[in-house]
Amino acid sequence: MKQEFTRIAVKVGSNVLARRDGTLDVTRMSALVDQIAELHKAGVEIILISSGAVASGRSEIHPQKKLDSVDQRQLFSAVGQAKLINRYYELFREHGIPVGQVLTTKESFGTRRHYLNQKNCMTVMLENGVIPIVNENDTISVSELMFTDNDELSG
């Protein structure tokens, strides 16, 4: 069968990656990575757009005092993004596939220069067999300039 595409974007939401208690569902992540690895090995370039940082961080950190929603989002995403990308790194490494993290903001698409810098980064990654794992940088995206969700980002 002739392959009709050479590059795809795979968007994964928090609800896919996290259990009800907020912990990462490693079994589900592993199955997802297995499928992506199969496509990658078949020559398809993959860009993975993955939510899950805030949910992942929520299960790790229990603030000592009540935080407002912005502080809470920043705290959880900072801790959770490290946990999330590390899990992806380990899972893809089992397949011999390198991954790289691309954190972005809506403002990064606001100027041609920033857009081209991001595009160039991902192009170089793809040309070198590295799967970009893209997520909004929730640690600094805390205003009306945020993407509405990773559906908008993946588009």
N, C-alpha and C positions, 0 to 999 in steps of 0.2 A: 504494500500500500504506500502510495506516495505521500510524503509528509507535506502538508500545505502551509506550515508556519515554521518560522525559525526562532521566534522570540515570543514569550508569553509573560504576562504579569499574573502572579498568584496572590490574591488578597485573602488574608486570614484574620478574622475578627477575634476579639477577646473571648467571646462566648464559645468559640471553638477551642481555644487554648486553655481556658481556665475551668476548673471544677467549680461547683457552687461555693466552696469555702475559699475560693480565690487562688488556690495553689495551682501550679501548672500541671496539666494533664500530660505527663511525659509519654504515656502510651499513645495518645492521640497525636502528639507532636512527632513521635518516632514514625508512626504510620504515614503522616503527611510528608516528612522528610524522605522516607523510602520512595514515595511516589514522585516527588520532585527530583530525587537523585536518578531515578529511572529515565525521566525525561531529559535530564541534563546529560546523562551518558549516551542518550540517543541523538545528541547534537542540538537539542533545543536550548536556547538561552533563556534563563529564568530570572525574573526580577520578583523577589518575594516582598510583598508589602504586609507587614505583620504588626497587628495591635498586640496588646497584652502586657505592656510595661506597667501600667498603673495597677491592673489586677494582680500581676505578679508581685509587685512591691507591697501591696496591701496585706499579703499573707506573711510578709517578712518583718514589717515594722509595725509596732504598736505604740503610737505617740503617747508621751507622758501627760500631755495636756491636750485639750480640744483645739484643733486647728481649723482655720477657715478653709473653704473648699479649694482655694488657689494654693495655699501652703500644703495642704494634704496631697493635691495632685502632683505638685513639684516633688515632694518627698517620696511618695510612692513610685513615681515614674523614674526618678533618679536611681533608686535602689532596684526597682523592677527591671529597668532596661538592661542593667548589667547582668542580672540573673537570666533574663530572656535570651540575650545574645550569646551568653555562655552556653546555655542549653542547646541553642541552634548550632553553635560552633562544634560542640561535642558530638551531636547527632550527625552532622554532615561530615565530620572528620572520620566517622566509622565507614563512610563511603569513599573517602579519599578526596572529598570536594571541599575546597576552601571557600569561606564566606567572608563578607565584609559588611560592616555596619554603615548605613547612610542615614543620619538623622537630619531632618529637614524641617522647615517652617513654611507657612504660607507666604511669608515675606520673601523667602528665598526664590519664589517664582515671580516676584514683583519687578525685578530688573532683569534685563536680558543677560547681563554679565553673570549674575548669580545663577540664573537658569542654565546658562552654558557651562558654568563651572561644575554644577551638579551632573549635567548630561555627560560632560567629558569624564568625570570621575566614574560614573557607571559604565560608560563605554569602555574605558580602560580595564575596568574590572571584568566585564563580560569577555573582552578580547583575550584576557588572561585566564579564563576558566573559573573566575571567582563569581559566586552568586551574591549580588547585592541584596542585603536585607534592609528594607527601607521602613522607617517609622517617623511619625511626627515627633519632634523634640519637645515633649510635653513639659520638660523642666523650664523652658523659656516661652513656650507658646501658651499664654494664659489670658488672651484678650479676644476681642472680636476678630482679630487677624488669624485665628486658628482655623484649620480645616474643620469642616463640620464633622468629618469622620474620615477614616482611612479609605472609604469608598471614593470620596472626593479626591484624596491624595492619589489613589491608584489610577484614577482617570487621567 
